[in-house]
Amino acid sequence: MNIALSIGPLVALIAGILILAVPRLLNYIVAIYLIIIGLLGLFGGHLH
C-alpha cells in the first residue's frame, strides 16, 4: 500500500485547527505562509 500526502492540504488542516484554537495566531500563520510561498517562487522550489 502506497500512501502519499500532499503538503498543501496537510498544512491547511493544521493551520485551520490552530486558528480555531488560538485566533490570534491567524496573523502569524498567514505571514509565514506568504513568506514561504514568496521564497519558493523566487528560488523556483516545486513541491510534488
C-alpha positions, 0 to 999 in steps of 0.5 A: 500500500502506497500512501502519499500526502500532499503538503498543501492540504496537510498544512491547511488542516493544521493551520485551520485547527490552530486558528480555531484554537488560538485566533490570534495566531491567524496573523502569524500563520498567514505571514509565514505562509506568504513568506514561504510561498514568496521564497519558493517562487523566487528560488523556483522550489516545486513541491510534488 
